[in-house]
Amino acid sequence: MQPRKTKEQEPAGSGASQLRQGTAVVIMAAGKGTRLKSRHPKVLHEVGGRLLLEHVIRAAMRVVAPDDIYIIVGHEAERVRKAVAATGVNFILQEPQRGTGHALMVAQKALENYSTTVVLSGDAPLITPETISYLIAFHGSKHAAMTLLSARLQNPTGYGRILRKKAGSSEVREIVEEKSANTAQRKIQEINSGIYAFNSKALFKYIGNLKTDNPHSEFYLTDMAAVLGKAKLRVLSVPTNNPHEILGANTRADLAAVDRELRMAKCHELMASGVTIVYPETCLIDSDVLVGSDTIIEPFVQILGNTRIGVDCRIRSYSVISNSVIGDGVLIRPGCVLDGAVVGASAVLGPYSHLRPESRINEGAHVGNFVETKKMVLGKNSKANHLTYLGDAEIGDDVNVGAGTITCNYDGVYKHKTVIEGGVFIGSDTTLVAPVKIAKGAYVAAASCITEDVPADSLALGRARQIIKEGWVRDKRAASTGPKK
């Protein structure tokens, strides 16, 4: 997908100046994330097999169109843009970064003609489309100037507290940050999530009233609650039913906790669809993985990226499968590694097979222990069961590749192809020096080094003749029994 032109790149007087109804979603992604102690932008860290920011974008895209999503970028802006540009969202540069309130000041020209502006955090990947939609609907039905998503936490330490106008009311007086809260306020368990819905007209009419009288001299979006309240406009809060979904990833421990939650949710999703996961706590399954019913996944398996697995498969322990397609009824024995491979129905892999990118194993084929493949095709019912390397090769149906066989595909400058046609038998410890072709039905004797094409139904031998010198060891031993020097 080609990225759409960003609003900051559009000429003056284009779409931003036209009246736009509906909802815009703004995702805050400009910060450094200093508590992660990382050289990389905070929102580009991964959980559940996706970038933090990508999770939030995907949730937003199920509520509004990509063209109505605006990412606020700042720290390493180009890296962030590049990482998610294919989603088709817009980008707004905040430079310098002077707080969340300042981010919306910078975005005003792009947002002011929407009726509603929703603000999400780029580091809160558990947020759901259902919650975003509920926040928008609640905000609209109450005709509020600002509606914030709140949550009740057993341990609210570190979060801003919600101060309501009166007990039991949904109306908010202000949000007080923990550093500024008194003892009584710190006991409040309802916290601010950093997720908001604004009436855009009210937001941009009063956003200039924000002050920087705080330790960081920044414009805080949380202060809009008090600003709008002083203007006699409605500021409401609505609690989420799932407090976990508003949790951000501010530390490495937070990343681990969020990742664990996403992966466990994925396991439960798969099990509900008919997949057996023997010990889900030990498995690492990415969010985009699809698995067919009656497939069994044993403990300590990793299934990553866009992997697709068919029905009635068995994935045994310690296998790692990334961005691969597995057909129906496949058995993957322990310790296999697959990356960008395609495996046909009823094939058998392993134990300890390594399928590198562009490996295609066809129906009923066997790839055994300590066999490595790369950019190759193994035909139907063909077998390479032991200690073999097959790279840049095209292998037909019903071929037997003996133990210790290798395709010598690299001459130091270029890669070359090996072709083995159907019904061929390759003896153990064979070296096939590409480019070379073994035609249909041929046999290659064990321990041969094949450098020339082999015709169909022929026997090829490429090894030194065996020589036996009787008594050679005895004579050598006798010659070496003299005095030691």
C-alpha positions, -999 to 999 in steps of 0.1 A, spaced: 0 0 0 14 34 -9 13 60 19 -11 89 14 2 124 13 4 139 48 -15 170 58 17 188 65 28 182 29 -4 195 13 -4 230 -2 -22 258 17 -59 260 11 -63 223 2 -83 197 22 -74 212 56 -93 244 48 -125 226 38 -152 218 63 -149 181 74 -175 165 95 -171 134 116 -143 123 138 -105 127 136 -82 104 156 -49 118 169 -23 94 181 5 108 203 38 94 191 63 122 195 80 113 228 114 96 235 103 72 262 133 79 284 123 53 310 128 26 284 165 35 283 165 28 246 181 42 215 149 36 196 116 56 195 93 44 222 64 37 199 86 14 177 91 -12 204 72 -44 198 46 -63 218 26 -92 205 45 -92 172 36 -57 162 49 -22 169 32 -4 199 21 23 174 8 -3 149 -16 -18 175 -31 16 182 -34 25 145 -51 -8 137 -77 -2 165 -83 33 152 -87 21 116 -117 0 127 -134 32 138 -124 58 112 -107 58 78 -69 60 76 -72 95 61 -88 107 93 -60 94 115 -32 118 124 1 107 140 19 133 160 56 127 154 87 143 169 116 123 182 131 104 153 101 115 132 113 100 99 118 65 115 83 66 129 68 77 96 87 50 76 76 23 100 39 28 96 36 48 63 20 18 45 -11 22 67 -21 54 48 -24 76 79 -13 112 81 16 127 101 20 160 119 55 171 130 57 185 165 90 204 167 100 211 194 81 188 217 65 210 244 39 186 258 6 170 248 -13 202 247 13 217 224 9 187 201 -27 196 195 -19 233 190 5 222 162 -23 200 148 -50 226 149 -51 234 112 -56 198 103 -82 191 130 -103 222 136 -128 214 109 -137 180 123 -167 179 147 -149 156 171 -112 150 179 -102 118 197 -68 116 213 -51 82 218 -17 73 232 8 56 208 22 35 237 -12 21 248 -16 -9 225 -44 -27 243 -70 -1 235 -99 -17 215 -120 -4 187 -151 -11 208 -138 12 236 -129 40 211 -164 38 195 -181 38 229 -161 69 240 -172 87 208 -208 77 212 -209 87 249 -192 120 242 -217 128 214 -248 118 233 -239 140 262 -229 170 241 -197 174 261 -168 197 253 -144 170 266 -148 134 276 -120 115 291 -117 77 294 -110 67 330 -102 35 348 -102 23 384 -69 7 394 -61 -11 427 -27 6 425 -31 40 408 5 51 415 20 72 387 -13 82 372 -33 115 373 -64 113 395 -99 123 384 -115 150 406 -153 150 401 -176 180 407 -195 158 432 -197 122 442 -215 100 418 -214 126 390 -198 120 356 -188 156 355 -151 163 361 -137 193 379 -101 187 370 -73 162 366 -45 164 392 -12 148 385 3 126 412 32 149 419 7 177 426 -19 156 445 -24 158 483 -27 128 505 -65 125 501 -63 129 463 -37 101 460 -61 77 476 -85 82 447 -84 50 425 -100 65 394 -72 76 370 -69 95 338 -60 72 309 -47 100 286 -74 90 260 -99 118 253 -128 129 230 -131 167 224 -156 189 207 -131 203 182 -147 238 182 -145 241 220 -110 225 221 -94 250 197 -113 280 210 -98 275 245 -66 256 239 -47 289 240 -56 292 277 -32 264 286 -3 275 308 33 261 313 35 267 350 46 232 358 80 216 365 86 208 328 73 241 314 51 222 290 15 225 278 -5 196 293 -36 184 276 -49 172 310 -52 209 320 -80 213 294 -104 198 319 -100 227 342 -98 252 313 -131 240 298 -147 238 332 -139 275 339 -156 283 306 -188 266 319 -185 238 294 -192 201 302 -162 179 310 -172 143 316 -154 110 323 -165 75 313 -149 45 329 -136 15 308 -148 -19 317 -113 -33 312 -87 -12 330 -59 -31 314 -66 -17 280 -55 18 289 -21 7 304 9 22 287 43 7 281 66 31 299 93 7 311 107 -26 300 86 -43 327 55 -27 312 65 -39 277 68 -75 291 34 -72 309 16 -59 278 32 -85 256 22 -113 279 -14 -100 279 -16 -98 242 -1 -132 236 -23 -149 262 -54 -133 245 -42 -146 212 -39 -182 226 -74 -180 240 -87 -167 207 -71 -197 189 -83 -222 215 -118 -208 211 -116 -215 174 -107 -252 179 -69 -252 182 -53 -272 210 -25 -254 228 -11 -278 254 6 -252 277 -3 -217 264 18 -200 291 49 -212 273 40 -204 237 49 -172 218 22 -166 191 20 -132 173 -12 -113 168 -15 -119 130 -10 -157 131 -38 -179 118 -42 -215 128 -68 -241 116 -89 -262 138 -77 -295 154 -41 -284 151 -21 -292 182 6 -268 194 29 -283 220 48 -263 248 76 -239 240 66 -232 204 70 -198 187 47 -189 158 56 -154 145 47 -128 119 20 -136 93 23 -174 96 -7 -194 84 -11 -230 96 -38 -254 83 -60 -279 101 -50 -312 118 -13 -302 121 9 -310 150 36 -285 160 60 -301 184 80 -284 211 108 -259 206 99 -252 169 101 -216 157 79 -207 127 81 -172 111 61 -158 82 55 -193 68 25 -211 53 18 -247 66 -7 -269 48 -32 -293 64 -21 -324 83 16 -314 85 38 -328 113 66 -306 125 88 -325 149 107 -309 177 132 -281 172 125 -271 136 131 -235 124 111 -221 95 114 -187 80 95 -176 49 88 -213 40 58 -230 23 50 -265 34 24 -286 16 -3 -309 31 8 -341 50 45 -332 48 68 -342 77 96 -320 90 123 -326 116 134 -330 141 158 -300 138 151 -291 102 159 -255 91 138 -241 63 152 -207 52 133 -182 30 118 -194 -3 118 -230 7 88 -249 -7 81 -284 6 54 -301 -14 27 -325 -4 38 -356 14 75 -347 13 99 -354 42 126 -331 55 145 -347 83 169 -341 111 196 -315 105 185 -308 70 188 -272 58 170 -257 28 171 -223 11 153 -210 -21 144 -245 -32 115 -268 -41 111 -303 -29 86 -323 -49 57 -345 -38 67 -375 -17 104 -367 -20 127 -372 10 158 -356 24 159 -372 58 194 -366 72 223 -341 75 218 -324 41 220 -289 26 197 -281 -4 200 -245 -16 190 -229 -49 176 -263 -60 146 -276 -79 138 -312 -69 111 -333 -85 86 -358 -71 96 -391 -55 132 -382 -51 154 -397 -24 183 -375 -12 207 -395 9 223 -384 41 251 -359 39 242 -346 4 249 -310 -3 242 -287 -33 273 -265 -39 254 -235 -51 280 -207 -46 311 -202 -66 324 -173 -46 307 -147 -68 274 -161 -81 247 -185 -70 239 -214 -93 210 -238 -95 208 -276 -91 179 -295 -109 170 -330 -98 141 -345 -118 115 -369 -106 124 -404 -94 161 -397 -89 181 -415 -61 210 -395 -46 234 -416 -26 247 -406 7 275 -380 10 270 -367 -25 283 -333 -36 264 -317 -64 284 -288 -79 259 -263 -95 250 -256 -122 241 -292 -127 211 -313 -137 203 -349 -127 177 -361 -152 146 -382 -145 152 -417 -129 190 -414 -126 210 -428 -97 240 -411 -82 264 -434 -63 273 -426 -27 302 -403 -20 302 -389 -55 312 -354 -65 290 -345 -95 301 -317 -117 284 -326 -150 248 -332 -160 236 -368 -156 213 -383 -183 180 -399 -175 181 -435 -161 219 -434 -158 242 -442 -129 267 -415 -121 299 -422 -101 323 -394 -92 348 -407 -67 383 -421 -64 387 -459 -69 393 -477 -36 429 -489 -31 439 -514 -4 476 -517 6 479 -548 27 504 -547 56 509 -509 51 501 -501 88 523 -530 100 553 -518 80 548 -482 92 547 -493 128 578 -513 124 597 -484 109 588 -461 138 600 -484 166 636 -471 166 652 -451 194 633 -419 203 651 -386 198 
